[in-house]
Amino acid sequence: MAIIDWMILAAYFAGLIAIGIYISKRQSSVNDYFLGGRNMPTWAVSMSIVATSLSAGTFIGLPQITYEKDFTYLMLSLGSTIGGIAAAFIILPAIYRAKTVTVYGFLEKRYGEDVVLMSSIVFLLGQLLAAGARLFIAAIAVSIMLFNTIQLPFLITAIAVLGAISTVYTALGGIKAVILIDCVQIVIVATAGLIIIGLLLHAIPLSIPEVWGTLSEAGKLTLVSTDSSLSNPYSLWSALFAFGIFSLAQYGVDHDFAQRMLTCKSTGRAIGSMVASRFLSIPVVLLFLVIGALLYIYYGRPDIMGDFGPTETIEDTRKIFPHYLFNHLPPGLVGITIAGLFAAALSSFDSSTNAMASSFVSDIYLPWKKRKKGADKETTAHAEELKESRITVLITGTVLTLFAILAALMQQAGGQRLVDFALGVMGFAYSGLLGVFVTAIFTKRGNQKSILAALIAGPLVVLSLQPFLVKYWSPLIFGEVLDIAWPWWMVFGSVVSFVVCYSGKFKGKQT
């Protein structure tokens, strides 16, 4: 990287911290810190949802998919749209009526405080893995930038750098800073993607129709897979059904994503922000899939590139996009595109940090503190709560950084594609939580015992479906090793969780 690139990055990070400091001076309560005073504009919330859902997995992981395979991943966007809209119309209104800081507060009026505590703990544990995975993916490019390698010791250093930066500005500004910074970051991400596509098209010695024809002949332009097996995560069946349910959980019971919508003034605006975000995300996803396809020609077709092609070979496809960024972009553009990478990485990590701190403070710590002191919300000092919330964010960011290191070890052991790994680990929390929420919203069943059992059963099912365990038990039952793609893990886990939760008879007044 040239001096101009480092200057661009320095200005970018200085801007993040400045926004955090500016907003921190205008907060007076936990409601301001975690919900933005419930007055965030719909357009900003929509852009923030897009930024959070894309993450570093988009920036680095999506090019890896089309470099290796084709465009069938885009079908997941269809499932995401269906699931997100369903969450907005089915789950979100119930959460808004409860008037709580977190989505898990909704369960309190029906089942009591203990259920809120249990649900928040499951979310926190699941989010540690999910957010850690996204931070680890981003650190791959940072490790190449700083050390020109992704060997584990250097990768851990890169994870620590990213985690520290995001934790600082998130602790300062709370959710309002997260949303406003996300708006800036999604623009940077999209701009970087467009620049890279232009540069690749300029470097490839083919016209655009010829590029299209080359990709078509290589089978890269396949968009819809009608494969009915459970082993293909990007088939039409998996995208519409399995990933639709996955997205229903993602935007309905994962406080990391649902928190954005709770910052809107009304249910209607929150629903509007979700619907808009689903359609905004599709072109951004497409940008990075196109980049991967062009990189296939650039690196994988020396017969076409000839003297215009790169001289190096890349065996680890995780490095394909970061390697291109650092070795084939002119000075200045490297800084802009790496800022885009950081934007993608931090937009997901900062939201996870804030959401986890919000859940811990609102659902666990403050209720415990009020019971201990015998005080209610009105008698608790807002300034003290705000200080404690910021400290919690700092601690949460540190713990998430440690779990990102664990995620790096898990991915290397499993050998999955980066995007598949990042999305798959989210099922551990989603499976149990979705089963409980569906029971609470649509039935008059469930009690504290059955909810606890459901919150445990869902993740256990997801764990049992991990490839490193399936190979042991599936031959004993089915006579062969099953290959079950990650979108289905959560579906099976959620079904089991719902059945377990529904088995408990509700004791108390129906609400």
C-alpha positions in Angstrom: 0.0 0.0 0.0 1.2 3.5 -0.9 1.2 6.5 1.4 -2.0 7.8 -0.2 -3.7 4.5 0.7 -2.7 4.7 4.3 -3.9 8.3 4.5 -7.3 7.4 3.1 -7.6 4.6 5.7 -6.5 7.0 8.5 -9.1 9.5 7.5 -11.7 6.8 7.4 -11.0 5.6 10.9 -10.7 9.1 12.3 -14.2 9.8 10.9 -15.6 6.8 12.6 -14.3 7.8 16.0 -15.4 11.4 15.4 -18.9 10.3 14.8 -18.9 8.2 17.9 -17.6 11.1 20.0 -20.2 13.6 18.5 -23.1 11.4 19.2 -22.0 10.3 22.7 -22.5 13.9 23.8 -26.2 13.8 22.9 -27.2 10.8 24.9 -28.8 10.8 28.3 -30.4 7.4 28.9 -30.2 3.7 28.0 -33.1 4.3 25.6 -31.0 6.8 23.7 -28.0 4.5 23.7 -29.6 1.3 22.6 -32.7 2.5 20.7 -31.6 5.9 19.4 -34.6 7.5 21.2 -36.9 5.6 18.7 -36.6 8.4 16.2 -34.3 7.1 13.6 -35.3 7.8 10.0 -36.6 4.9 7.9 -34.1 5.3 5.1 -31.2 5.2 7.6 -32.5 2.1 9.3 -33.0 0.4 5.9 -29.4 1.1 4.8 -28.1 -0.1 8.2 -30.0 -3.4 7.9 -28.4 -3.9 4.5 -24.9 -3.1 5.8 -25.3 -5.4 8.8 -26.6 -8.3 6.8 -23.9 -8.1 4.2 -20.8 -8.0 6.4 -17.3 -9.1 5.4 -18.7 -12.3 4.2 -20.1 -10.4 1.3 -16.9 -8.5 0.5 -14.6 -11.6 0.6 -16.8 -14.6 0.7 -19.1 -13.9 -2.2 -16.3 -13.6 -4.8 -15.0 -16.9 -3.6 -18.4 -18.5 -4.4 -18.6 -17.4 -8.1 -14.9 -17.9 -8.6 -15.4 -21.6 -7.6 -19.0 -22.1 -8.7 -21.8 -19.9 -10.2 -24.5 -17.4 -9.4 -27.0 -19.7 -7.6 -26.2 -18.0 -4.3 -28.3 -15.1 -5.6 -31.4 -17.3 -5.0 -30.8 -16.9 -1.3 -31.6 -13.2 -1.7 -35.1 -14.3 -2.8 -35.5 -16.4 0.3 -34.1 -13.6 2.4 -36.7 -11.2 1.0 -39.5 -13.6 1.7 -38.3 -14.3 5.3 -37.5 -10.7 6.1 -41.0 -9.5 5.0 -42.6 -12.3 6.9 -40.7 -11.3 10.0 -41.7 -7.7 9.5 -45.4 -8.4 9.3 -45.6 -11.4 11.7 -43.1 -11.0 14.5 -42.3 -7.3 14.6 -45.8 -5.9 15.4 -45.9 -8.2 18.5 -42.5 -6.9 19.7 -43.5 -3.3 19.1 -46.7 -3.8 21.2 -44.6 -5.0 24.1 -42.6 -1.7 24.1 -39.4 -3.3 25.2 -35.7 -2.5 24.6 -34.9 -5.9 23.2 -37.0 -8.4 21.2 -36.7 -10.9 24.1 -38.6 -8.5 26.4 -41.7 -9.5 24.4 -41.7 -12.8 26.1 -41.8 -11.4 29.6 -45.5 -10.5 29.6 -46.4 -14.0 28.5 -44.0 -16.2 30.4 -42.2 -14.0 32.9 -38.7 -12.6 33.5 -36.9 -16.0 33.7 -37.8 -16.7 30.0 -36.4 -13.4 29.0 -33.2 -14.2 30.8 -33.0 -17.7 29.2 -33.6 -16.3 25.7 -31.1 -13.5 26.0 -28.4 -16.0 27.2 -29.1 -18.2 24.1 -28.8 -15.2 21.8 -25.6 -14.0 23.5 -24.0 -17.4 23.2 -25.0 -17.8 19.6 -24.0 -14.3 18.7 -20.5 -14.9 20.0 -19.9 -17.5 17.3 -21.8 -15.7 14.5 -20.1 -12.3 15.1 -16.8 -13.9 15.7 -17.1 -15.7 12.3 -17.8 -12.4 10.5 -14.8 -10.7 12.2 -12.5 -13.6 11.3 -13.5 -13.4 7.6 -12.7 -9.7 7.5 -9.4 -10.3 9.2 -8.2 -12.4 6.3 -7.8 -9.4 4.1 -6.3 -7.3 6.9 -3.8 -10.0 7.6 -2.8 -10.0 3.9 -2.6 -6.2 4.0 -0.4 -6.1 7.1 1.6 -9.3 6.8 1.1 -10.7 3.3 -0.1 -14.0 4.9 -3.0 -15.6 6.6 -1.1 -17.9 8.9 -2.8 -18.2 12.2 -0.5 -16.0 14.4 -0.8 -13.1 11.9 -4.5 -13.7 11.4 -5.0 -13.4 15.2 -3.2 -10.0 15.2 -5.5 -8.8 12.4 -8.6 -9.9 14.3 -7.4 -7.9 17.4 -6.9 -4.8 15.3 -10.3 -4.9 13.8 -12.0 -5.7 17.1 -10.4 -2.8 18.9 -11.4 -0.2 16.3 -15.0 -1.2 16.1 -15.4 -1.6 19.9 -14.2 1.9 20.6 -16.6 3.9 18.3 -19.5 1.6 19.2 -19.0 2.1 22.9 -18.9 5.9 22.4 -22.0 6.4 20.2 -24.3 3.5 20.8 -26.9 2.4 18.2 -27.3 5.8 16.7 -23.6 5.9 15.8 -23.9 2.3 14.5 -26.8 3.2 12.2 -25.3 6.4 10.8 -21.9 4.9 10.3 -23.5 1.9 8.6 -25.1 4.3 6.1 -21.7 5.7 5.2 -20.2 2.3 5.1 -22.7 0.7 2.7 -22.1 3.6 0.2 -18.3 2.9 0.5 -18.9 -0.9 0.0 -21.0 -0.4 -3.1 -18.6 2.2 -4.5 -15.6 -0.1 -4.0 -17.5 -2.9 -5.7 -18.3 -0.8 -8.8 -14.7 0.4 -9.0 -13.3 -3.1 -8.9 -15.7 -4.4 -11.6 -14.6 -1.5 -13.9 -10.9 -2.3 -13.3 -11.4 -6.0 -14.0 -13.3 -5.4 -17.2 -10.6 -3.0 -18.3 -7.9 -5.6 -17.5 -9.5 -8.5 -19.2 -8.8 -8.4 -23.0 -12.4 -9.2 -24.0 -15.4 -7.1 -24.8 -18.4 -7.3 -22.4 -20.3 -9.7 -24.7 -17.2 -11.9 -25.0 -16.9 -11.9 -21.2 -20.5 -12.9 -20.9 -20.0 -15.7 -23.4 -16.9 -17.0 -21.7 -18.7 -17.2 -18.3 -21.7 -18.9 -19.9 -19.5 -21.5 -21.5 -17.8 -22.2 -18.1 -21.2 -22.6 -16.5 -20.7 -19.6 -14.3 -24.0 -17.9 -15.2 -26.2 -20.5 -13.8 -28.8 -18.7 -11.6 -31.3 -21.3 -10.6 -30.6 -24.9 -9.4 -33.5 -27.2 -9.3 -31.5 -29.8 -7.3 -33.9 -31.3 -4.8 -31.3 -32.8 -2.5 -30.6 -31.3 1.0 -26.9 -31.1 0.2 -27.1 -28.1 -2.1 -27.4 -24.9 0.0 -28.1 -22.7 -3.1 -30.9 -24.7 -4.8 -34.2 -23.1 -5.4 -35.8 -25.4 -2.8 -33.2 -24.5 -0.2 -33.4 -20.8 -1.0 -37.2 -20.4 -0.9 -38.0 -22.7 2.0 -34.9 -23.3 4.2 -33.3 -19.9 3.8 -36.7 -18.2 4.0 -37.2 -19.7 7.5 -33.6 -18.9 8.3 -34.3 -15.2 7.4 -37.5 -15.2 9.3 -35.4 -16.0 12.4 -32.6 -13.6 11.4 -34.9 -10.6 11.2 -37.5 -11.6 13.7 -35.7 -13.1 16.7 -32.1 -12.1 16.3 -31.7 -8.8 18.3 -28.6 -8.0 16.2 -30.9 -7.3 13.2 -34.3 -6.6 14.9 -32.7 -3.9 17.1 -32.5 -1.7 14.0 -36.2 -1.7 13.4 -37.0 -1.0 17.1 -35.3 2.4 16.6 -38.1 3.6 14.3 -41.0 5.7 15.6 -43.7 3.2 14.7 -44.4 -0.3 13.6 -45.3 0.9 10.1 -42.0 2.6 9.6 -40.1 -0.4 11.0 -41.9 -2.6 8.5 -41.1 -0.2 5.7 -37.4 -0.2 6.6 -37.3 -4.0 6.5 -39.1 -4.3 3.2 -36.8 -1.6 1.6 -33.7 -3.2 2.9 -34.4 -6.6 1.3 -34.7 -5.0 -2.1 -31.6 -2.8 -1.6 -29.4 -5.7 -0.7 -29.9 -7.6 -3.9 -27.9 -5.3 -6.2 -25.0 -5.2 -3.6 -24.9 -9.0 -3.4 -24.9 -9.1 -7.2 -21.9 -6.7 -7.4 -19.6 -9.1 -5.5 -20.8 -12.2 -7.3 -19.9 -10.4 -10.5 -16.4 -9.7 -9.1 -15.9 -13.4 -8.3 -16.9 -14.3 -11.9 -14.5 -11.8 -13.4 -11.7 -13.0 -11.1 -12.3 -16.5 -12.5 -11.3 -15.2 -15.9 -8.5 -13.0 -14.5 -6.8 -15.7 -12.5 -8.3 -19.0 -13.8 -8.1 -18.5 -17.6 -4.5 -17.7 -18.6 -5.4 -18.9 -22.1 -7.6 -15.7 -22.3 -5.5 -13.3 -20.3 -2.2 -14.1 -22.0 0.4 -11.4 -21.4 -2.3 -9.3 -19.6 -2.7 -11.9 -16.9 -1.2 -12.1 -13.4 2.0 -14.1 -13.0 1.2 -15.5 -9.6 -1.0 -18.6 -8.8 -3.3 -18.7 -5.8 -4.2 -22.1 -4.3 -6.3 -20.9 -1.3 -9.5 -19.4 -2.8 -10.1 -17.6 0.5 -7.3 -15.3 -0.6 -8.4 -14.7 -4.2 -10.1 -11.3 -3.7 -7.8 -9.8 -1.0 -4.8 -10.9 -3.1 -6.2 -9.0 -6.1 -6.8 -5.9 -4.1 -3.3 -5.6 -2.8 -1.4 -6.6 -5.9 -3.3 -5.2 -8.9 -5.0 -2.0 -7.9 -3.3 1.4 -8.4 -2.4 3.6 -5.4 -5.4 5.5 -4.0 -7.9 3.0 -5.3 -6.3 0.4 -2.9 -7.1 2.7 0.0 -10.7 3.2 -1.1 -11.4 -0.4 -1.7 -9.8 -1.5 1.6 -11.9 1.2 3.3 -14.8 -0.7 1.7 -13.6 -3.9 3.2 -13.3 -2.4 6.6 -16.8 -0.9 6.2 -18.2 -4.3 5.4 -16.4 -5.8 8.4 -17.2 -3.2 11.0 -20.8 -2.7 9.9 -21.6 -6.3 11.1 -19.2 -6.4 14.1 -20.4 -3.0 15.6 -24.0 -4.0 15.4 -23.4 -7.4 17.1 -21.4 -5.7 19.9 -24.2 -3.2 20.5 -27.0 -5.7 20.2 -25.3 -8.1 22.7 -24.6 -5.3 25.1 -28.2 -4.2 24.8 -29.5 -7.6 25.5 -27.3 -8.2 28.5 -27.9 -4.8 30.1 -31.7 -4.6 29.4 -32.7 -8.3 29.9 -30.2 -9.5 32.4 -28.2 -6.8 34.3 -30.7 -4.1 34.9 -33.5 -6.5 36.1 -31.1 -8.1 38.5 -29.9 -4.7 39.7 -33.4 -3.4 40.3 -34.4 -6.5 42.2 -31.2 -6.2 44.3 -31.9 -2.6 45.1 -35.6 -2.8 45.4 -35.9 0.1 42.9 -37.9 0.6 39.8 -36.9 2.1 36.5 -37.8 5.6 37.5 -35.5 5.6 40.6 -32.5 4.2 38.8 -30.0 6.9 37.7 -29.9 7.3 33.9 -26.3 8.5 34.0 -25.2 5.5 35.9 -27.0 3.1 33.5 -25.5 4.9 30.5 -22.0 4.5 31.9 -22.6 0.8 32.7 -23.9 0.3 29.2 -20.7 1.7 27.6 -18.6 -0.5 29.8 -20.6 -3.5 28.8 -20.0 -2.7 25.1 -16.3 -2.5 25.7 -16.3 -5.9 27.5 -18.6 -7.4 24.8 -16.3 -6.2 22.0 -13.3 -7.8 23.7 -15.1 -11.2 24.2 -16.3 -11.2 20.6 -12.7 -10.6 19.4 -11.6 -13.7 21.3 -14.4 -15.7 19.8 -13.3 -14.6 16.3 -10.1 -16.3 17.0 -12.0 -19.5 17.9 -14.0 -19.1 14.6 -10.8 -19.0 12.7 -9.8 -22.4 14.2 -13.3 -23.8 13.5 -13.3 -22.8 9.8 -9.9 -24.2 9.2 -10.9 -27.5 10.7 -14.2 -27.7 8.8 -12.9 -26.5 5.4 -16.2 -24.8 4.5 -16.6 -21.8 2.2 -16.4 -18.6 4.2 -20.0 -17.5 3.5 -21.4 -21.0 4.3 -19.4 -21.0 7.6 -20.5 -17.5 8.7 -24.2 -18.2 8.0 -24.2 -21.8 9.3 -23.0 -20.9 12.8 -26.0 -18.5 13.2 -28.3 -21.5 13.3 -27.2 -22.4 16.9 -29.1 -19.5 18.4 -31.8 -19.1 15.8 -33.2 -22.7 16.0 -34.2 -22.5 19.7 -35.4 -18.9 19.6 -37.6 -19.3 16.6 -39.3 -22.3 18.0 -40.1 -20.3 21.2 -41.3 -17.2 19.4 -43.6 -19.1 17.0 -45.1 -20.9 20.0 -45.6 -17.6 21.9 -47.2 -15.7 18.9 -49.4 -18.4 17.4 -50.4 -20.7 20.2 -51.5 -20.7 23.8 -48.9 -23.3 24.9 -45.5 -23.3 26.5 -44.2 -22.8 30.0 -40.8 -22.1 31.5 -39.7 -25.7 31.6 -40.7 -26.5 28.0 -39.1 -23.2 26.8 -35.8 -24.0 28.5 -35.9 -27.5 27.0 -36.7 -26.0 23.6 -33.8 -23.5 23.8 -31.5 -26.4 24.5 -33.0 -28.8 22.0 -32.7 -26.5 19.0 -28.9 -25.9 19.2 -28.3 -29.6 20.0 -30.0 -30.6 16.7 -27.9 -28.0 14.8 -24.8 -29.4 16.6 -25.7 -33.0 15.6 -26.0 -31.9 11.9 -22.4 -30.5 11.8 -20.4 -32.4 9.2 -17.8 -33.6 11.7 -20.6 -35.3 13.7 -22.9 -36.5 10.9 -20.2 -38.8 9.6 -20.4 -40.8 12.8 -24.1 -41.2 13.5 -25.7 -41.1 10.0 -24.2 -44.4 8.8 -25.6 -46.2 11.8 -29.1 -45.0 11.0 -29.2 -44.5 7.2 -26.3 -46.7 6.1 -24.5 -43.8 4.6 -23.0 -40.5 5.5 -25.6 -37.8 5.0 -24.7 -34.4 3.4 -27.0 -31.8 4.8 -26.4 -28.2 3.8 -26.3 -25.5 6.4 -29.7 -23.8 5.6 -31.5 -27.0 6.7 -29.7 -27.3 10.0 -31.8 -24.5 11.5 -35.0 -25.7 9.9 -34.7 -29.1 11.6 -33.6 -27.5 14.8 -36.5 -25.0 14.8 -39.1 -27.8 14.2 -37.8 -29.8 17.1 -37.6 -26.7 19.3 -41.2 -25.8 18.5 -42.5 -29.3 19.2 -40.7 -29.3 22.6 -41.9 -25.8 23.5 -45.5 -26.6 22.4 -45.5 -29.7 24.6 -45.6 -27.6 27.7 -49.0 -26.5 29.0 -49.3 -22.8 29.6 -49.8 -21.9 33.3 -51.1 -18.4 33.8 -53.2 -15.7 32.3 -53.2 -15.6 28.5 -52.0 -12.3 26.9 
